[in-house]
Amino acid sequence: MTRAPAPPRKDLIKAFTAALSGTSLEWYDFAAYSVASALVFGQLFFPSHDPLSGTLLAFSTYAVGYLSRPLGGFVFGRLGDTLGRKQVLVITLLVTGIATVLIGLLPTHDQVGALGALLLVVLRFAQGVGIGGEWGGAVLLSSEYGSPERRGFWASAAQIGPPAGNLMANGVLAALAATLSQEQFLSWGWRVAFLLSGVLVLFGLWIRVKLEETPVFQELQRSGTRAAAPLREVFTREPRALVAAILSRVGPDVLYALFTVFVLTYATQTLGLPDGLAVLGVMVGSTLQLGLIPLAGALSDRWGRRRLYAVGAIGAGLWPFVFFPAVGGGSVPMLVTGVVVGLFWHALMYGPQAAFVAEQFSPALRSTGASLAYTLAGVIGGALAPLLFTSLFAAFGTWVAPAGYLAAACGVTLIGLALGRSPLPHDDGAHRTTTPAQP
């Protein structure tokens, strides 16, 4: 397959914007749930005399959103390699957005009993399916419009989505918590953040519908080299690529869960800090990530993906052993600084991640491979991380166990980087072929 002609720069910028905006909106939905799990869901849907038990149950529903991602990865990843990247991204945005709006309308335990918790789990499952199909398509949408020499930067568009969405979600919920009484926030204030998703989704759809299909997929269509059975071919033809991509993602997922989810519970329930102050560090760190992630992606184009990624993994594995002792006295400045530094290490890994994962697979299997790697790694890493952090802390009564868990996860990431291929800057994987789809 020959490389497709470079598209006009305006199309490249449009693709970057579409990947960034859509992913940001979907992660706004996902992050709103994450914050609500730490702050209110335990009280509203899983009432208990023990606040920690309620939080554990709320984090269990948080994990459902990760456990359902592989279904989205299997379904939408395959469709991305057979029908096209653009169509899949429109569907995934609708799935996640509708589920989030419905969460904002759910009755609580006091109103309908256990039915409220059941519906919450179902809608969280739907959120995960949408996110599972979103990431792989969004990465390819921006990276396949750009040149392979700058894939690290262009692919980072989808990576900016999580901190941008997290910032919006935390900002909205923090503003509501600051302007409303505790009773008002628990009664109806938290719902506003979820209902706003309906407006945001309409904006994301407007951008994505207007975008053309990626040049790489158009070339696959013209040459007739689309995969006939992309799911089977990923497992049989490129298993090492899949394993490397999965393992490389574990450390960043666990790190992100620590410094955006568990830290909220730790700050409020252990350090006794107000909700608004606990969210401040996450907001500052997420704001800085908006610039750090594309910068890290661009640096990976110059210095190499694996090298920069590995530096982030090592720093992330060591940082909790500095962070927890520093915030033990309940200092707000130390908490904010510690979260910011933790998310800095995350940015060094997350910026190059999209390009690294995409480069492991041939173009005809790229959507399926990237989506599977993303979602399966989410089950291993992000799905259980908040629950394990909370359980380990409750079981051992010390921060050492959660810190050791993160260090081990970062070690897994280093193994994945060692297994992965590190192509030359101009290598787009076009020399690798797969079974053509039947007409």
C-alpha positions in Angstrom: 0.0 0.0 0.0 1.4 3.4 -1.0 1.3 6.3 1.3 -1.7 8.6 0.7 -1.0 12.1 -0.4 -0.7 14.6 2.5 -4.0 16.4 3.1 -4.3 20.2 3.3 -3.3 21.7 6.6 -6.8 22.9 7.3 -8.1 19.4 7.1 -5.3 18.3 9.5 -6.3 21.0 12.0 -10.0 20.0 11.6 -9.1 16.4 12.3 -7.1 17.4 15.4 -10.0 19.5 16.6 -12.5 16.8 16.0 -10.4 14.2 17.9 -9.7 16.6 20.8 -13.3 18.0 21.2 -15.1 14.7 20.9 -12.7 12.9 23.3 -12.9 15.8 25.7 -16.7 15.6 25.8 -16.7 11.9 26.3 -14.2 12.1 29.1 -16.1 14.9 30.6 -18.9 12.4 31.0 -16.6 9.7 32.3 -14.8 12.1 34.7 -18.1 13.5 36.1 -19.0 10.0 37.1 -15.6 9.5 38.7 -15.8 12.6 40.8 -19.4 11.9 41.8 -18.3 8.4 42.8 -15.8 9.8 45.3 -18.0 12.6 46.6 -21.8 11.7 46.4 -22.7 8.4 44.9 -21.8 6.4 48.0 -24.4 8.4 50.0 -27.1 8.6 47.4 -27.1 5.1 45.8 -25.2 3.0 48.3 -26.1 4.3 51.8 -24.2 2.7 54.7 -23.3 3.6 58.2 -19.6 3.3 57.2 -18.6 6.0 54.7 -15.7 3.9 53.5 -18.0 1.0 52.6 -20.3 3.3 50.6 -17.3 4.7 48.7 -16.1 1.1 48.0 -19.4 0.3 46.5 -19.5 3.5 44.4 -16.0 2.7 43.1 -17.3 -0.7 42.1 -19.7 0.9 39.7 -16.8 3.1 38.6 -15.0 -0.1 37.6 -17.9 -1.3 35.5 -17.2 1.5 33.1 -13.8 0.0 32.5 -14.9 -3.6 32.4 -17.4 -2.8 29.7 -14.8 -1.1 27.5 -13.5 -4.3 25.8 -17.0 -4.8 24.4 -16.8 -1.3 22.8 -13.3 -2.0 21.7 -14.3 -5.3 20.1 -17.4 -3.9 18.3 -16.3 -0.4 17.3 -12.6 -1.2 16.8 -13.6 -3.8 14.2 -16.1 -1.4 12.6 -13.3 1.2 12.4 -11.3 -1.1 10.2 -14.2 -2.2 8.0 -16.6 0.8 7.8 -14.3 3.7 8.6 -13.0 5.8 11.5 -15.4 8.7 11.2 -18.7 6.8 11.3 -17.7 4.9 14.4 -16.8 8.1 16.2 -20.2 9.6 15.7 -21.9 6.5 17.2 -19.6 6.3 20.2 -20.2 10.0 21.1 -24.0 9.4 21.0 -23.8 6.3 23.2 -21.7 8.0 25.9 -23.6 11.2 25.8 -27.1 9.7 26.1 -26.0 7.5 29.0 -24.6 10.4 30.9 -27.7 12.6 30.5 -29.8 9.7 31.8 -27.5 9.4 34.9 -28.4 12.9 35.7 -32.1 11.9 35.8 -31.8 8.8 37.9 -33.8 8.4 41.1 -31.7 7.7 44.2 -31.9 4.9 46.8 -34.3 6.9 49.0 -36.7 7.2 46.1 -36.6 3.7 44.5 -34.3 1.6 46.6 -31.8 -0.7 45.0 -33.3 0.0 41.5 -31.5 3.3 41.4 -28.1 1.6 41.9 -29.0 -1.1 39.3 -29.8 1.6 36.7 -26.6 3.5 37.6 -24.6 0.3 36.9 -26.4 -0.2 33.5 -25.7 3.4 32.4 -22.1 3.2 33.6 -21.8 0.1 31.5 -23.0 2.0 28.5 -20.6 4.8 29.2 -17.8 2.3 29.1 -18.9 0.8 25.8 -18.9 4.2 24.2 -15.4 5.2 25.6 -14.1 1.7 24.6 -14.8 2.4 20.9 -13.9 6.1 21.1 -10.2 6.1 21.8 -8.9 4.0 19.0 -10.9 5.9 16.4 -10.0 9.3 17.8 -6.3 8.5 17.8 -6.4 7.4 14.2 -8.6 10.3 13.1 -5.9 12.8 14.0 -2.7 10.7 13.5 -3.7 9.3 10.0 -4.2 12.9 8.7 -0.7 13.9 9.8 2.7 12.7 8.5 4.4 9.8 10.3 7.3 12.0 11.2 5.0 14.1 13.5 2.6 11.3 14.5 3.5 11.8 18.2 2.2 15.3 18.2 -0.9 14.8 16.0 -2.0 11.6 17.8 -1.8 13.4 21.1 -5.1 15.2 20.3 -7.1 12.3 21.7 -4.8 12.2 24.7 -5.7 15.8 25.7 -9.3 14.7 26.0 -9.0 13.1 29.4 -7.4 16.0 31.3 -9.7 18.5 29.4 -12.8 16.5 30.2 -11.6 15.9 33.8 -11.0 19.7 34.1 -14.4 20.5 32.9 -16.1 17.9 35.1 -14.2 18.9 38.2 -14.7 22.6 37.5 -18.5 22.2 37.1 -18.8 20.0 40.2 -16.5 22.3 42.2 -18.5 25.4 41.2 -21.7 23.7 42.2 -20.3 22.5 45.5 -19.0 26.0 46.3 -22.2 27.8 45.4 -24.7 25.4 46.8 -25.3 24.1 50.3 -24.3 20.5 51.1 -28.0 19.6 51.1 -28.7 21.3 47.8 -25.7 19.7 46.1 -26.7 16.2 47.3 -30.3 16.8 46.4 -30.0 18.2 42.8 -26.8 20.1 42.3 -24.7 17.1 41.2 -27.3 16.3 38.4 -26.5 19.6 36.6 -23.0 18.3 35.6 -24.5 15.3 34.0 -27.4 17.1 32.2 -24.9 19.6 30.7 -23.5 16.7 28.7 -26.5 16.9 26.3 -25.4 20.3 25.1 -21.8 19.3 24.8 -22.5 16.2 22.8 -24.4 18.3 20.2 -21.4 20.4 19.7 -19.1 17.4 19.3 -21.4 15.8 16.7 -21.5 19.0 14.7 -17.7 18.9 14.4 -17.4 15.2 13.6 -20.2 15.0 11.0 -18.5 17.6 8.9 -15.1 15.8 8.7 -13.9 13.6 5.9 -12.7 10.0 6.3 -8.9 9.7 7.0 -6.5 9.5 4.0 -5.1 6.2 5.3 -8.6 4.5 5.4 -9.4 6.0 2.0 -6.3 4.4 0.6 -7.2 1.1 2.2 -10.6 1.3 0.4 -9.0 2.2 -2.9 -6.4 -0.6 -2.7 -8.8 -3.2 -1.5 -6.6 -4.1 1.5 -9.1 -3.7 4.3 -9.0 -6.7 6.7 -11.6 -9.4 6.2 -11.6 -10.4 9.8 -9.7 -7.8 11.8 -10.4 -9.3 15.3 -9.0 -12.7 14.3 -6.1 -11.3 12.4 -4.9 -9.1 15.3 -4.7 -12.1 17.6 -3.1 -14.4 15.0 -0.9 -12.1 13.0 0.2 -9.4 15.5 -0.1 -10.9 19.1 3.2 -9.4 20.3 2.1 -5.9 19.2 -1.2 -6.4 21.2 0.6 -7.6 24.3 3.1 -4.7 24.1 0.4 -2.1 23.6 -1.7 -3.5 26.5 1.2 -3.6 29.0 2.4 -0.2 28.1 -0.9 1.3 29.2 -1.2 -0.2 32.6 1.0 2.2 34.5 -0.5 5.4 33.2 -4.1 4.1 33.9 -3.2 3.3 37.5 -1.3 6.5 38.1 -4.3 8.6 36.7 -6.7 6.8 39.0 -4.5 7.6 42.0 -4.1 11.3 41.3 -7.6 12.1 40.0 -9.9 9.7 41.9 -8.4 8.1 45.0 -6.7 11.3 46.0 -10.2 12.9 46.4 -11.2 10.2 48.9 -7.8 10.3 50.7 -7.9 14.0 51.1 -11.4 14.3 52.4 -11.8 11.1 54.5 -8.2 10.7 55.8 -6.7 14.2 55.8 -10.0 15.9 56.6 -9.8 18.5 53.8 -13.0 20.1 52.3 -14.2 18.7 49.0 -13.4 21.9 47.1 -9.8 22.0 48.2 -9.3 18.3 47.4 -10.5 19.0 43.8 -8.2 22.0 43.4 -5.0 20.0 42.9 -6.7 17.8 40.2 -7.9 21.0 38.4 -4.4 22.6 38.5 -2.7 19.4 37.3 -5.3 18.8 34.5 -4.9 22.4 33.3 -1.1 22.0 33.0 -1.6 18.7 31.2 -3.4 20.5 28.4 0.0 21.8 27.3 2.2 19.1 28.7 0.6 16.2 26.8 1.0 17.6 23.2 4.5 18.8 24.2 5.4 15.3 25.3 3.9 13.9 22.1 6.0 16.4 20.0 9.2 15.5 22.0 8.6 11.8 21.4 8.9 12.6 17.6 12.4 13.9 18.3 13.7 11.7 21.2 11.8 8.5 20.6 8.6 7.2 22.1 10.0 4.5 24.3 12.7 6.7 25.8 10.3 9.5 26.9 7.6 7.0 28.0 10.1 5.1 30.2 11.2 8.2 31.9 7.6 9.0 32.8 7.0 5.4 34.0 10.1 5.5 36.3 9.2 8.9 37.8 5.6 7.8 38.3 6.6 4.6 40.1 8.8 6.5 42.6 6.6 9.6 43.1 4.0 8.1 45.6 6.8 7.4 48.1 7.4 11.1 48.1 3.8 12.3 47.8 2.1 10.6 50.7 4.7 11.5 53.4 4.6 15.1 52.1 0.8 15.5 52.4 0.5 13.6 55.7 0.2 16.8 57.7 -2.8 18.0 55.7 -1.0 20.8 53.9 -3.1 22.1 51.0 -0.1 23.5 49.1 1.7 20.2 49.4 -1.4 18.3 48.2 -1.8 20.6 45.1 1.9 20.4 44.3 2.0 16.6 44.7 -1.0 16.0 42.4 0.5 18.4 39.8 3.8 16.5 39.8 2.0 13.2 39.6 0.1 14.3 36.6 3.4 15.6 35.1 4.7 12.1 35.1 1.5 10.9 33.6 1.8 13.5 30.8 5.3 12.1 29.9 3.7 8.7 29.3 0.3 9.8 28.0 1.6 12.2 25.3 3.6 9.5 23.3 1.1 6.7 24.2 -1.3 7.2 21.3 1.4 7.1 18.7 3.2 4.3 20.4 0.1 2.1 20.5 -1.0 2.9 16.9 2.5 2.2 15.5 2.4 -1.4 16.9 -0.2 -2.4 14.3 -0.4 -2.4 10.5 -2.8 0.2 9.0 -5.5 -2.4 8.1 -5.7 -3.6 11.7 -4.9 -0.3 13.5 -8.4 0.5 14.7 -9.0 -3.0 16.0 -5.6 -3.4 17.6 -5.5 0.0 19.2 -9.0 -0.3 20.5 -8.4 -3.8 22.0 -5.2 -2.7 23.6 -6.8 0.4 25.1 -9.8 -1.4 26.5 -8.1 -4.6 27.7 -5.5 -2.5 29.5 -8.2 -0.5 31.1 -9.6 -3.7 32.7 -6.1 -4.6 34.0 -5.2 -1.1 35.1 -7.8 1.6 35.5 -10.9 -0.5 36.2 -9.7 -1.9 39.5 -7.3 0.8 40.5 -9.6 3.1 42.7 -11.1 0.0 44.3 -7.7 -1.5 45.0 -6.2 1.7 46.3 -9.1 2.1 48.7 -9.1 -1.6 49.8 -5.3 -1.7 50.2 -5.4 1.5 52.3 -8.2 0.1 54.4 -6.6 -3.3 54.9 -3.1 -2.1 55.8 -3.9 1.4 57.2 -0.9 2.9 55.5 -0.1 4.6 52.2 2.8 2.2 51.5 0.6 -0.5 50.0 -1.1 1.8 47.5 2.3 3.2 46.6 3.7 -0.3 46.0 0.8 -1.1 43.8 1.5 1.9 41.6 5.2 1.0 41.4 4.4 -2.5 40.3 2.0 -1.2 37.6 4.7 1.1 36.3 7.1 -1.9 36.1 4.5 -3.7 33.9 4.5 -0.6 31.6 8.3 -0.8 31.3 8.0 -4.5 30.2 5.5 -3.4 27.5 7.8 -0.7 26.2 10.6 -3.3 26.0 8.4 -5.6 23.9 7.1 -2.9 21.6 8.5 -2.0 18.2 10.0 1.4 17.8 9.7 2.4 14.1 11.8 5.0 12.3 10.1 8.4 12.2 9.0 7.9 8.5 7.7 4.3 9.0 3.9 4.2 8.7 3.7 0.4 8.8 2.5 0.3 5.2 5.0 -2.4 4.3 3.1 -4.8 6.5 0.1 -6.4 4.9 -3.0 -8.3 6.0 -5.7 -10.4 4.4 -7.7 -8.2 2.0 -11.4 -7.9 2.7 -13.6 -9.8 0.3 -15.8 -7.6 -2.1 
